[in-house]
Amino acid sequence: MLTNKGTLIPIGGNEDKGIEDNEQYTLEFIDDGILFHVVREAGGTDANIVVIPTASSIPVEVGENYLEAFSTLGCKNVTVLDIRSKEDSEKQASINLIKAANCIMFSGGDQSKITNKIGGTEIHDIIKYRYKNEKGFVVAGTSAGAMMMSQEMIAGGSATESFIKGAVKMYKGLGLVPGLIIDTHFIKRGRFGRISEAVAQFPQLIGIGLAEDTGMIIKNKRCRVIGSGMVIIFDGRRLKHNRHKILTEGTPMSLTGMRTHILSNSDSFHIEKKKVKILPIEAPFI
């Protein structure tokens, strides 16, 4: 696996600010410092930050929320790029913003909207090139904006189904981190079965379940946990029983030999070595 010089920050979901349980009134994860990590990795408050609310059903309101959130942290150069079609992704103004950005921040919503409207376009190519080649370039995303970072992307699926084949729908993501499958809102929405089926389909990949208020800084093949919740790693490389390929849809499944790790703040996982490093109990949180 080639080393990418840039940084990815997938985040498990939004944090309610106590106004209303509605996407419009939510400022994601600013209280627990995750947004602060995004700004720091991008170079500080002078960084050029471009917010892309394409996944959202209310992109204008979500864009305004991000402007407020980044302003609270002292950021001076934040722009909302409201992409609603593939044509928007090919506009020169959009291309110029992506070329000049230190950080691209994708909002939550429907991850398929990101792949359908940005995947395969020039700005997609620019983001991939800059992430691969430019140290300090950051791509961050929450919820849908985190899930689309993988090559094999969870596009949907019922969390209430009891590990039934076909309960999870897969699609192609933007392919920034092809070795992982990322799921979000993991604990709150009970998505254990969903990511288990995804890993059963692609056992060579590592499943990552991100709780809300929780993210990872992915740099030099190493994922470091940030935030207040947990990250669950699903490693299916040594599955001893996996009949996903031969079962018909709607059939109950079983897996044996799935290896799991539960990580919290400042613990880390190496994508290539598939090894976990736990923060010593006496060490301070970062």
C-alpha positions as CSV (number, residue, x, y, z in Angstrom):
1,M,0.0,0.0,0.0
2,L,1.4,3.4,-1.0
3,T,1.7,6.1,1.6
4,N,-0.6,9.1,1.1
5,K,0.9,12.4,2.3
6,G,-2.5,14.0,3.2
7,T,-4.8,13.4,6.1
8,L,-8.3,11.9,6.4
9,I,-10.6,12.6,9.3
10,P,-13.8,10.5,9.2
11,I,-16.2,11.4,12.0
12,G,-19.0,9.2,13.4
13,G,-21.8,11.7,13.4
14,N,-23.2,14.9,14.7
15,E,-23.6,16.3,18.2
16,D,-26.9,17.9,19.2
17,K,-26.4,21.4,20.5
18,G,-29.5,21.1,22.6
19,I,-31.7,23.3,20.4
20,E,-33.6,20.7,18.5
21,D,-33.1,17.1,17.2
22,N,-32.9,18.3,13.6
23,E,-30.1,18.4,11.1
24,Q,-30.7,22.2,10.7
25,Y,-30.0,23.0,14.3
26,T,-27.0,20.8,14.8
27,L,-23.4,21.9,15.0
28,E,-21.4,18.7,14.6
29,F,-18.9,17.6,17.3
30,I,-17.5,21.1,18.1
31,D,-18.1,20.7,21.9
32,D,-15.8,17.7,22.3
33,G,-13.0,19.2,20.2
34,I,-13.2,17.1,17.1
35,L,-13.7,20.1,14.9
36,F,-10.7,21.7,16.6
37,H,-8.6,18.7,15.5
38,V,-9.8,19.3,11.9
39,V,-8.6,22.9,12.0
40,R,-5.3,22.0,13.6
41,E,-4.5,19.4,11.0
42,A,-5.4,21.8,8.3
43,G,-2.8,24.3,9.5
44,G,-4.7,26.5,12.0
45,T,-7.3,29.2,11.9
46,D,-5.8,30.8,8.7
47,A,-6.4,27.6,6.7
48,N,-8.6,27.8,3.7
49,I,-11.6,25.5,4.5
50,V,-14.2,24.5,2.0
51,V,-17.4,23.0,3.3
52,I,-19.4,20.7,0.9
53,P,-22.9,20.0,2.2
54,T,-23.9,17.9,-0.9
55,A,-25.1,15.0,1.2
56,S,-27.6,17.1,3.1
57,S,-31.2,17.6,2.3
58,I,-30.9,21.1,3.7
59,P,-27.5,22.2,2.3
60,V,-28.0,26.0,2.8
61,E,-28.8,25.6,6.5
62,V,-26.0,23.1,7.1
63,G,-23.5,25.3,5.3
64,E,-24.5,28.2,7.5
65,N,-24.1,26.0,10.6
66,Y,-20.5,25.1,9.6
67,L,-19.7,28.8,8.9
68,E,-20.8,29.5,12.5
69,A,-19.0,26.6,14.0
70,F,-15.6,27.3,12.3
71,S,-16.0,31.0,13.1
72,T,-16.4,30.1,16.8
73,L,-13.0,28.4,16.5
74,G,-11.5,31.6,15.0
75,C,-11.3,30.5,11.4
76,K,-11.1,33.3,8.9
77,N,-11.2,31.7,5.5
78,V,-14.2,29.3,5.3
79,T,-16.3,28.9,2.1
80,V,-19.4,26.8,1.4
81,L,-19.3,25.0,-1.9
82,D,-22.9,24.0,-2.6
83,I,-22.7,21.2,-5.2
84,R,-26.1,19.9,-6.3
85,S,-25.2,18.3,-9.6
86,K,-22.3,16.8,-11.6
87,E,-22.3,20.0,-13.6
88,D,-21.6,22.0,-10.5
89,S,-18.6,19.7,-9.8
90,E,-17.1,20.6,-13.3
91,K,-17.5,24.4,-12.9
92,Q,-14.2,26.3,-12.9
93,A,-15.2,28.2,-9.7
94,S,-15.7,24.9,-7.9
95,I,-12.4,23.5,-9.3
96,N,-10.5,26.7,-8.2
97,L,-11.9,26.4,-4.6
98,I,-10.8,22.7,-4.3
99,K,-7.3,23.6,-5.7
100,A,-6.8,26.4,-3.1
101,A,-8.3,24.6,-0.1
102,N,-6.2,23.3,2.8
103,C,-9.2,21.3,4.1
104,I,-12.3,19.9,2.5
105,M,-15.2,19.2,5.0
106,F,-18.1,17.0,3.9
107,S,-21.3,17.2,5.8
108,G,-23.7,14.4,6.8
109,G,-26.8,13.3,4.9
110,D,-26.9,10.7,2.1
111,Q,-23.5,9.4,1.1
112,S,-24.8,8.4,-2.3
113,K,-25.4,12.0,-3.2
114,I,-21.7,12.7,-2.8
115,T,-20.7,9.8,-5.0
116,N,-23.3,10.5,-7.6
117,K,-22.6,14.3,-7.9
118,I,-18.9,14.4,-7.2
119,G,-17.6,10.9,-8.0
120,G,-15.7,10.7,-11.4
121,T,-15.6,14.5,-11.8
122,E,-12.5,16.8,-12.0
123,I,-12.8,17.9,-8.4
124,H,-12.9,14.2,-7.3
125,D,-9.6,13.7,-9.2
126,I,-8.1,16.8,-7.7
127,I,-9.1,15.7,-4.1
128,K,-7.6,12.3,-4.7
129,Y,-4.4,13.7,-6.2
130,R,-3.9,16.3,-3.4
131,Y,-4.6,13.7,-0.7
132,K,-2.0,11.4,-2.2
133,N,0.7,13.9,-2.8
134,E,0.3,17.0,-0.5
135,K,1.3,16.9,3.1
136,G,-1.1,19.0,5.3
137,F,-4.0,18.6,2.9
138,V,-7.0,17.4,4.9
139,V,-10.3,15.7,3.8
140,A,-12.7,15.5,6.7
141,G,-16.3,14.3,6.8
142,T,-19.0,13.4,9.2
143,S,-21.5,10.6,8.9
144,A,-22.2,10.3,5.1
145,G,-19.1,12.4,4.6
146,A,-17.0,9.8,6.4
147,M,-18.6,6.7,4.8
148,M,-18.0,7.9,1.3
149,M,-14.2,7.9,1.9
150,S,-13.9,4.1,1.3
151,Q,-13.9,2.3,-2.0
152,E,-16.6,-0.2,-1.0
153,M,-19.2,2.1,0.6
154,I,-22.2,1.2,2.7
155,A,-25.0,2.9,0.8
156,G,-27.8,1.9,3.2
157,G,-29.4,-1.0,5.0
158,S,-31.7,-1.8,7.9
159,A,-30.1,-1.9,11.3
160,T,-33.1,-3.7,12.7
161,E,-32.6,-6.8,10.6
162,S,-30.9,-9.6,12.5
163,F,-27.9,-10.3,10.3
164,I,-29.9,-11.2,7.2
165,K,-28.1,-11.4,3.8
166,G,-29.1,-8.4,1.7
167,A,-29.8,-6.1,4.7
168,V,-26.9,-3.9,3.7
169,K,-26.6,-2.2,0.3
170,M,-23.1,-1.5,-1.0
171,Y,-22.0,1.1,-3.6
172,K,-18.7,2.6,-4.8
173,G,-17.4,5.5,-2.7
174,L,-14.7,8.0,-3.6
175,G,-11.9,5.5,-2.9
176,L,-9.7,7.7,-0.6
177,V,-9.0,4.9,1.8
178,P,-9.8,1.6,-0.1
179,G,-8.6,-0.7,2.7
180,L,-11.5,0.3,5.0
181,I,-15.2,0.1,5.1
182,I,-16.6,2.9,7.3
183,D,-19.9,3.0,9.2
184,T,-21.1,5.8,11.4
185,H,-23.6,6.6,14.2
186,F,-22.5,3.1,15.1
187,I,-23.6,2.6,18.7
188,K,-26.6,4.8,18.7
189,R,-28.2,3.2,15.6
190,G,-27.1,-0.4,16.3
191,R,-25.2,-1.1,13.2
192,F,-23.2,-4.1,14.2
193,G,-25.0,-6.4,11.9
194,R,-24.8,-4.0,9.0
195,I,-21.0,-3.7,9.0
196,S,-20.6,-7.4,9.7
197,E,-22.4,-8.2,6.5
198,A,-20.3,-5.6,4.6
199,V,-17.1,-7.3,5.9
200,A,-18.5,-10.7,5.0
201,Q,-18.9,-9.4,1.4
202,F,-15.3,-8.0,1.5
203,P,-13.3,-10.0,4.1
204,Q,-10.0,-8.6,2.8
205,L,-11.1,-5.1,4.0
206,I,-11.3,-3.8,7.6
207,G,-14.6,-2.6,8.9
208,I,-14.6,0.6,11.1
209,G,-17.6,1.4,13.2
210,L,-17.5,5.0,14.5
211,A,-19.6,6.1,17.4
212,E,-21.0,9.6,17.5
213,D,-18.8,12.3,18.9
214,T,-15.9,10.2,17.7
215,G,-13.5,10.3,14.8
216,M,-10.1,9.1,13.5
217,I,-7.1,11.0,12.2
218,I,-5.8,8.8,9.3
219,K,-2.2,9.7,8.5
220,N,0.7,7.6,7.1
221,K,-1.5,4.4,7.3
222,R,-2.1,5.0,11.0
223,C,-5.6,5.7,12.4
224,R,-5.7,7.6,15.7
225,V,-9.0,7.9,17.6
226,I,-10.2,11.3,18.7
227,G,-13.4,12.3,20.6
228,S,-15.5,10.9,23.5
229,G,-16.8,7.7,22.1
230,M,-15.5,4.4,20.8
231,V,-14.3,2.9,17.5
232,I,-14.9,-0.7,16.8
233,I,-12.6,-2.5,14.4
234,F,-13.9,-5.6,12.4
235,D,-11.2,-7.8,10.9
236,G,-12.6,-10.6,8.8
237,R,-9.4,-11.8,7.2
238,R,-9.4,-15.1,9.3
239,L,-13.1,-15.8,9.1
240,K,-13.6,-19.6,9.5
241,H,-17.3,-19.7,8.5
242,N,-18.6,-17.3,5.9
243,R,-21.2,-18.4,3.4
244,H,-22.3,-15.0,2.2
245,K,-21.5,-15.8,-1.5
246,I,-23.7,-18.9,-1.6
247,L,-26.7,-17.9,0.6
248,T,-29.8,-16.3,-1.0
249,E,-31.0,-12.9,0.0
250,G,-33.2,-12.9,3.1
251,T,-31.4,-15.9,4.6
252,P,-30.0,-15.6,8.2
253,M,-26.3,-15.6,8.3
254,S,-23.6,-16.7,10.7
255,L,-19.9,-15.8,10.9
256,T,-17.1,-17.3,13.0
257,G,-13.6,-16.1,13.5
258,M,-14.4,-12.3,13.2
259,R,-11.8,-10.4,15.1
260,T,-12.9,-7.2,16.8
261,H,-11.1,-4.4,18.7
262,I,-12.7,-1.7,20.7
263,L,-10.7,1.6,20.8
264,S,-11.1,4.9,22.5
265,N,-9.5,8.3,22.6
266,S,-5.8,8.3,21.4
267,D,-5.7,4.5,20.7
268,S,-4.6,3.7,17.2
269,F,-4.8,1.1,14.4
270,H,-2.3,0.6,11.6
271,I,-4.2,-0.1,8.3
272,E,-1.4,-2.0,6.6
273,K,0.0,-4.0,9.6
274,K,-3.5,-4.5,11.0
275,K,-2.2,-3.9,14.5
276,V,-3.7,-2.0,17.4
277,K,-1.8,0.3,19.8
278,I,-3.6,1.1,23.1
279,L,-2.9,4.4,24.9
280,P,-1.1,3.6,28.3
281,I,-3.4,4.3,31.2
282,E,-1.2,7.0,32.6
283,A,-0.9,8.9,29.3
284,P,-2.8,12.1,28.8
285,F,-5.6,12.3,26.2
286,I,-4.6,14.2,23.0
